[in-house]
Structures are given as C-alpha cells and as structure tokens.
Amino acid sequence: MTEDVAPPENEKPEGGSSGWYEQVTGVGSSIRQALLVPALALLTALIIGAFIIAVTDVDTLRILGDDPGEALRLTFTGIGDSYKALFVGSFGSVRAITETLFAATPLIFAGLAVAVGFQAGLFNIGANGQMHMGGMAALWVGFSISVPAFVHLPLAIIAAIAAGAIWGGIAGLLRARTGAHEVITTIMLNFIALFLVDYWLKTSIFQQPGRNDPISQKAAESAQFPTLLGDYRLNIGFLLALAAVWSVWWLMYRSTIGFEFRAVGANPSGGRYAGMSVAWIYVAVMAVSGGLSGLAGANQTLGLEPYRGISNFAGTIGFDAIALALLGRSHPVGVLSAGLLFGALRAGGREMQGAAGVPIDLVLVIQALIIVFIAAPALVRAIYRIKTPDQDGGTTVTTGWGT
Amino acid sequence: MKLELKGISKQFPGVLANDDVHLSVAEGEIVALLGENGAGKTTLMNILYGLYRPTSGEVLINDEPLIMSSPGDAIAAGIGMVHQHFMLVPVFTVAENVILGDEPTKQAGWLDIASARKTVREISGRYSLDVDPDALIEDLPVGIQQRVEIIKVLAREAKFLVFDEPTSVLTPTEVDGFVEIVNGLKADGKGIIFISHKLGEALEIADRIVIMRRGRTVAEVLPSDVDEEKLAELMVGRPVDLRVHKEEAQPADVVLSVEQLVVLNDRNHRAVDGLSFEVRAGEIVGIAGVQGNGQTELVESLTGMRPSLGGIVRLSGEDVTTDSPRSIHKRNVAHVPEDRQKSGLVLSFTVTENIVLDSYYEAPVSQGIRMNWSAAEERALRLVEEYDVRTPGVDVAVSTLSGGNQQKVIVAREFDRDVALVIASQPTRGIDVGSIEYIHSRIVEERDNNAAVLIVSSELDEITALADRILVLYEGKIAGEFDPSASTTEIGLAMLGSQGEVGAT
C-alpha cells in the first residue's frame, strides 16, 4: 500500500541531495566540485604515502632511539628524495615526459570507456575483456594481411573498435533483454576473453611458428603504431587518445546520442517517459564503451614491444580504468588528467625505485590510497571540513523519511 | 502541560529556513500549522523532534528548556510524531510494529509480544481506534495504518502529538474518522500540532491556527475569525482566488476512447479491469479515486509506458493501443506524470535540458545527431518567460528549483505544442498555492483551445474544481460518473466502492 504514496516533498530546493553514486562518479557535478575532491584526495594520499615511506625505512628506524635528530633528518631526506625521484622520472626530462604520455595512453582509452558507462548509469567492469578482444582483432589484422601502412593501421584500429564494441555490446544486450546486471556479466566476459586469448595464442591462427608457449606472431611493421619522436616509445596511440577524449566529449555533450546516454544514466524512468528506448541505449552505451576499450587493447598489441599478443596482455589497465574514471569524475577531460597523473606515477615510480630505493609497490599503494579517498568523498570532505550546499541543507535527513 | 517553541531560528547555508518562530500548544488543544511547501514547517518539526538543532531559540516544556540531540530525547520528553509517510514494516503485525525500537522483553531477552498485544488492545479501545493487534500492516488500508502510527506514538506515552499532513493520503470518509480520533485525543488531554496546507481542515479541526510564510510565523488566528480566502491570503502573502474560473464546457469530437481496457500492475493483478470511457475535445474529465485503484496503471498504459492485456485505446479514431511513448507523444499528447521527480524530470539536468527532454531529436533542437544547444536554450528562455518559471537561469540544475517551478517546467514542455489531448496525473501534488492556481488556469486554457483533458488526482477538491465530468475509479473499474456539483459524500462513497466497508469507520 505504501508504495503508492507520493515521494517526500522536501522543503525547497527539492531533490538537492545527491546519492553515493553521483558523488563518487561525479556525474552531474559542477567543475569546482569535480576538481576539489580529487585534488585533495591526491594530496592526502601523498601525505600518507610520505608517512609510509618513513615507517618502512628500516635503517632509519633502527637509529631512532640512539639519535632521534639524525633519524628525523634522514626520514625527511628520504621522503624528499623519493618524491623528487617521482617527479624527475615523470616530468624531469623529455624522455620522462614521453614515458609519462606513453604510459598514460592505454589508461586514457580504458578510462574513457568506463566513464562513458558511468555517465549512462552502467558500471562497465569489462574493459579488461574488451581490451583483450580488441587487441586480438587488431593483432590478427596486423599480421595476417599485407597492405600499405595508411590502409593497414586504420583497418587494424577499426577491427579493434569493432571487436571491443561487440564484446561490450553483449553485456549491454544481456542487460537490455534479460536484465542481467552488467557488473556480473562483464566480469564473467573478462574471464571468457582472458582464457580465449590464451587458447587462441596456442592455435595455428595466432601462434608464432616454432614456439610452444602462448605467444602470437608479430604484427607487420605497417600495422605498428608509428613513434612520434626519435627513439622514444611515445607513439601515435597518444594522439589517438587525445582524439578519443575530444570525440567522447562531443558525443556526450554535443550529440543527441550523448543526451540520451546522460538522461538514461541520470534517470532511466525519466528517459523512458521522454520516449527514449532504454534497452537500445544500454546496448549502444556498452558498445561505445567496449569500442574504446578495444582501442586500449590495440595499443597493447600494436603500440609497444614486442608487438605480439601474450597471455593477459591487458594486465590491470582495465581495472585501473575504473579508478581513473572515478578520479576524472567521469568527464573526458577529467579522465585525460587522471590518465596523465597515473601515467606519471607509473613512469616516476620506476625512477623512485631506481634512484631513491623505494619499492615500486609503494607507488601502487599511493595509487590505491588516491582511489580510496576518491571513493569516499565524504571522508575527504570531513578531513578538510568542506561543506557542500546539497549535503548541508538538511535535505539528507528529510529525504530519508519516506524511503 | 505546555509545549512551546520560542524564537526558533534555523540557518542553513544560504537559506534562513526558520526565522524567529513562535509556536505553543497546551494540553487538550489542537493547533494547526499552516504554510506552503518551503515555508519552513518541516524544518520546524525536525527541530521539535530533535533531528535538527536550532541556530537560536529554544524548545520549552512547562517553561523548562528542553535540550534534544536526537528523536529519542523528544520521545522521552513526551513528544510523538506521526509522519506523512508511515514508518511501518509491512510484513510485521500491528503489535510488532508498535513495539519496534522499544521492545518489551522477559527474562533472557525473550520478546514479550503478549504485553505488546495488550497495549495495542488497550489503546485501541480507549480511543476507539478499532485496530487488530495481529493484522499484518500490508493487509491494512492506509487509514488504519495511520492509526497504527498513532498507537505507536501513544504507546510511548506521548503527551504532545505532531501530525505531518495527516489527511493527504486519506479518503473523505477516512478523514471524517481521523477528525473523530483527533478530537478523542484532545478530550483525553493530549496537545496536538497539526501540519497542513489544507485550509478547510484547519478551520474544521483546530482551536488555533498558526500560519508560516518564508520561515516566519506571520499570523495566529482563531478559526471563528477567518475564512478560507483569508487563510490563503495569509499563507501566500497576497489575495488568492481559490476557485477555478471556467466557462461551461463545449464538448466536441471524441479524442480519447478507451474500450474494455485491462492492464496488469507489477504484481500481475488486474489493476485496470475492463475500463471504458471517452474524453471529448473541449472537456475536462477528472478521474477520482483512492490511490492504488488503478490510476497509475491506467495513465501508464494510455501513454505507452505499460502494455495492456486487453481492450482498445483510440486517439481521434486511430488505434494506439500498442504505440510506444514516443509515438503517442508525436500524436500531440501532453503528459504530466504522476511523479515529477521520478519520471517527469531528470533532476541533475539543467532547465534547458529538461525543456528539450522529449523533443531533442527533432529540428530545431538538433540536426541529425548534432544538438543545437543555442536553439534549445532559446526555447527554454522563451518558455521560462511564458510559463513564469522562477529560476535564476536556464542553465541551473532543475533540482535547485522549488516543486511548483519544477512542475511548471514540465507543463511548459508538454503544453508548448498544438496539444490534442492532455493527460495530467496529480498535476499539483505538493506544490504551492500560487503554482496550483497557475497550472489550473493553464489546463483550463488548453481545454478552451479545444484539447481533450484527462485529469487524474487523489485530491477530490482538485477534481471537483477542474473537471466538467467526474469518473470514480475503484479497483480498476468505474464506480460512478458524477457532475462536479455532486456532493463530496456521494463521490466519497463511490471512491470506497459504494459499500463503504474498506477503511470506513
């Protein structure tokens, strides 16, 4: 009986409070809000990271009792050296910068994929599987035909997009037709893709002749991503990523399709009422998302040594992409910035390990800390005592009443 | 005993929700707190119930200041609240619900359900509430559920009861029963605060009426000194015309014809069960009925949101029974949905985005797949002006607008075409008097422009004010057709299926 009762009417403004999903994914937030929380999350993570660097430095801790002053000095030098190395390794030279951009490229593609899903209210955890499918399709085109580069490369890229889109579209179709939740189906499709790749790599279609281990033939040079600057690894993949950022922005904010995506994402019932086909939109969103992941996959097979398919070539990128989309508040430009940040952490992390002797794991710890703080915006707000109008108007209490 | 709110102010960032508010109630007294949505009533009650702490001012019981940090403190002080939306567990019995949160136990933590039953029987008997302690909540009509809420409060020995919009979910007959109960509570020495925006009820029930506007208590009057017009003026701050002005309807051709329509609800029950009716151009047909008698399913089916199981729906002679929402929209049907926040708007979208929510795919708002945002904004600016939407701009999120202005955004979007049929569900639910006035006049205007209009509302006052013809819906069937001049009692009885057995007293 009670479900027929009207929704609670707040004192105005109405419906001002936003839920966890909106807060975490940043869908529908203003620019200032979108920047503030990630920036503070980064800062907090670096501070806690410094603390961890200090307490894991066993040699310094050992002399803490004998000579606290010296120990403190060493600790601060240690932290300083570590963060300096992090910076030098990511932005300190032309090579460092190109390495940052290079590492950022697949993250940007996959981050965009997840962000498009978030904007449309879908949680695509399947970037990993879509990358595998896209990467394999690109690779197959890359070694099985021989045509000039200006035909070969576009063909391989289109194949990657198509394969990723189909793999993502399957999850969309399952959601639209049967209501199967995309979180479950995409995770399962990840496993299917992962083991299909392993299987394919040992079939005669893909496997390098003369090898017994799962490794594919090498992509023809005409299908490899051309590098941009001398012998640096940075290649046109990065330019493609920039193009993808612009395209996703245009799609989401300047096209009718993006309008439908965002409307259905923010309020499926409202979208249906406005005459949108929610089922079709779910399929389309997952296909677009999968296509972007496919590009990330192509980047992993055609954009870096050894230009071959190997087992689990997508690595953790498909999952890092979720963090990236969260950090970028699901906005294409945000994803670009977050991709560059993660790229810098990757590139700088190696330097940190080499020059300052900090384990690479610690860089991953810092990344993880950033994500924890992003995922708990209320925590960041509490630490820095930020008040948001929609949390403070007391509407949170009143909206809870009728539900 | 006396409960007093003295000089209460509550500052939210950017909003002064309560500004030096004074309100008191003595034992055996009924005080009505009247005010529009957004006047600060809910904030005040949340302060009284220990949910908010006032920025300044204090709550006094017998002139003793009461410091509250949670509803628990309010309950301990003898303040009880009956919410508009019931806080009951549907699958529990009445007795279980009554003790929820304050469970009596025997040794070793055994639940003492027998004493709970006894309490329910005892209270139910004392105030002749007629509630069975062993009934499951989900089997009870809304009117009885409300009594369970009252028993809950009384079981915690409340001396002061606060009712938040208590009659908004009740049928006219149930309202009569409710008034008796409240008078019984009064006779027993309880102090009652009664929050409402219904003027007639306040005049009927209250000993004293306190009126709030924009966070302030602007007037305190005795029911004998005022009439509805005067109360409305005090509430809104300007003279208000409560009647809907309209000429005699000139019904023309049939626009909407429904024949033997059968629609299932989500639980696969026949919510609409063989319904037939017609709506002609130039007339307003009002569908009255207690909520949950098939109104939602009927409207969803007519607008293509829910498939029908049988029957035919025709629009100007054409069969549209299986049409999609968009195809029906394209036949110039304007639809004001029952729940504006759930279906009518995308709250996080801007006013502009909401204005083009159902026309984004057509020129001039888009060419191919390219949105033309300047054309969209142009339309939004024009409609905001034309429909008097009070908003700081067209690029702010629609969630920041008040309910009345949100509803005007929907009405503007839907009516800004050559409309053949208007289907409006609860068009003025929960919005301010000024907006109600405006939306009613717009609906009449559409009728006078020869549109057929179907209004579905659970507010009988709204139906009788607007409609040229009234159909009462009961369990998915038409339980009677009335002229708007018919008596409320007559219509009220039909709303209960004529037998008057469900939820009646």
HADDOCK unambig.tbl for C-alpha pairs under 7 A between the chains (distance, minus, plus):
assign (segid A and resid 1 and name CA) (segid B and resid 138 and name CA) 6.47 0.50 0.50
assign (segid A and resid 1 and name CA) (segid B and resid 142 and name CA) 6.99 0.50 0.50
assign (segid A and resid 4 and name CA) (segid B and resid 291 and name CA) 6.54 0.50 0.50
assign (segid A and resid 4 and name CA) (segid B and resid 292 and name CA) 6.09 0.50 0.50
assign (segid A and resid 9 and name CA) (segid B and resid 430 and name CA) 6.58 0.50 0.50
assign (segid A and resid 11 and name CA) (segid B and resid 37 and name CA) 6.15 0.50 0.50
assign (segid A and resid 11 and name CA) (segid B and resid 38 and name CA) 4.49 0.50 0.50
assign (segid A and resid 11 and name CA) (segid B and resid 40 and name CA) 6.73 0.50 0.50
assign (segid A and resid 11 and name CA) (segid B and resid 42 and name CA) 6.69 0.50 0.50
assign (segid A and resid 12 and name CA) (segid B and resid 38 and name CA) 5.11 0.50 0.50
assign (segid A and resid 12 and name CA) (segid B and resid 402 and name CA) 5.16 0.50 0.50
assign (segid A and resid 13 and name CA) (segid B and resid 399 and name CA) 6.84 0.50 0.50
assign (segid A and resid 13 and name CA) (segid B and resid 400 and name CA) 5.00 0.50 0.50
assign (segid A and resid 13 and name CA) (segid B and resid 401 and name CA) 5.52 0.50 0.50
assign (segid A and resid 13 and name CA) (segid B and resid 402 and name CA) 5.06 0.50 0.50
assign (segid A and resid 14 and name CA) (segid B and resid 399 and name CA) 5.74 0.50 0.50
assign (segid A and resid 14 and name CA) (segid B and resid 400 and name CA) 6.24 0.50 0.50
assign (segid A and resid 14 and name CA) (segid B and resid 401 and name CA) 6.50 0.50 0.50
assign (segid A and resid 14 and name CA) (segid B and resid 402 and name CA) 5.73 0.50 0.50
assign (segid A and resid 14 and name CA) (segid B and resid 403 and name CA) 6.28 0.50 0.50
assign (segid A and resid 15 and name CA) (segid B and resid 399 and name CA) 5.43 0.50 0.50
assign (segid A and resid 16 and name CA) (segid B and resid 399 and name CA) 5.61 0.50 0.50
assign (segid A and resid 16 and name CA) (segid B and resid 400 and name CA) 6.15 0.50 0.50
assign (segid A and resid 28 and name CA) (segid B and resid 348 and name CA) 5.78 0.50 0.50
assign (segid A and resid 254 and name CA) (segid B and resid 370 and name CA) 6.10 0.50 0.50
assign (segid A and resid 254 and name CA) (segid B and resid 371 and name CA) 5.36 0.50 0.50
assign (segid A and resid 255 and name CA) (segid B and resid 369 and name CA) 5.21 0.50 0.50
assign (segid A and resid 255 and name CA) (segid B and resid 370 and name CA) 4.53 0.50 0.50
assign (segid A and resid 255 and name CA) (segid B and resid 371 and name CA) 4.95 0.50 0.50
assign (segid A and resid 256 and name CA) (segid B and resid 360 and name CA) 6.63 0.50 0.50
assign (segid A and resid 256 and name CA) (segid B and resid 361 and name CA) 6.36 0.50 0.50
assign (segid A and resid 256 and name CA) (segid B and resid 369 and name CA) 5.06 0.50 0.50
assign (segid A and resid 256 and name CA) (segid B and resid 370 and name CA) 6.12 0.50 0.50
assign (segid A and resid 256 and name CA) (segid B and resid 371 and name CA) 5.65 0.50 0.50
assign (segid A and resid 257 and name CA) (segid B and resid 369 and name CA) 6.67 0.50 0.50
assign (segid A and resid 263 and name CA) (segid B and resid 346 and name CA) 6.53 0.50 0.50
assign (segid A and resid 266 and name CA) (segid B and resid 346 and name CA) 6.41 0.50 0.50
assign (segid A and resid 266 and name CA) (segid B and resid 348 and name CA) 6.94 0.50 0.50
assign (segid A and resid 267 and name CA) (segid B and resid 346 and name CA) 5.74 0.50 0.50
assign (segid A and resid 269 and name CA) (segid B and resid 342 and name CA) 6.44 0.50 0.50
assign (segid A and resid 269 and name CA) (segid B and resid 343 and name CA) 5.27 0.50 0.50
assign (segid A and resid 270 and name CA) (segid B and resid 342 and name CA) 6.30 0.50 0.50
assign (segid A and resid 270 and name CA) (segid B and resid 343 and name CA) 4.01 0.50 0.50
assign (segid A and resid 270 and name CA) (segid B and resid 344 and name CA) 5.73 0.50 0.50
assign (segid A and resid 270 and name CA) (segid B and resid 345 and name CA) 5.91 0.50 0.50
assign (segid A and resid 270 and name CA) (segid B and resid 346 and name CA) 6.10 0.50 0.50
assign (segid A and resid 273 and name CA) (segid B and resid 305 and name CA) 7.00 0.50 0.50
assign (segid A and resid 273 and name CA) (segid B and resid 325 and name CA) 6.71 0.50 0.50
assign (segid A and resid 273 and name CA) (segid B and resid 343 and name CA) 6.06 0.50 0.50
assign (segid A and resid 274 and name CA) (segid B and resid 357 and name CA) 6.13 0.50 0.50
assign (segid A and resid 274 and name CA) (segid B and resid 358 and name CA) 4.64 0.50 0.50
assign (segid A and resid 275 and name CA) (segid B and resid 325 and name CA) 5.04 0.50 0.50
assign (segid A and resid 275 and name CA) (segid B and resid 326 and name CA) 4.29 0.50 0.50
assign (segid A and resid 275 and name CA) (segid B and resid 358 and name CA) 6.53 0.50 0.50
assign (segid A and resid 389 and name CA) (segid B and resid 13 and name CA) 6.63 0.50 0.50
assign (segid A and resid 393 and name CA) (segid B and resid 12 and name CA) 5.48 0.50 0.50
assign (segid A and resid 393 and name CA) (segid B and resid 13 and name CA) 6.70 0.50 0.50
assign (segid A and resid 402 and name CA) (segid B and resid 85 and name CA) 5.18 0.50 0.50
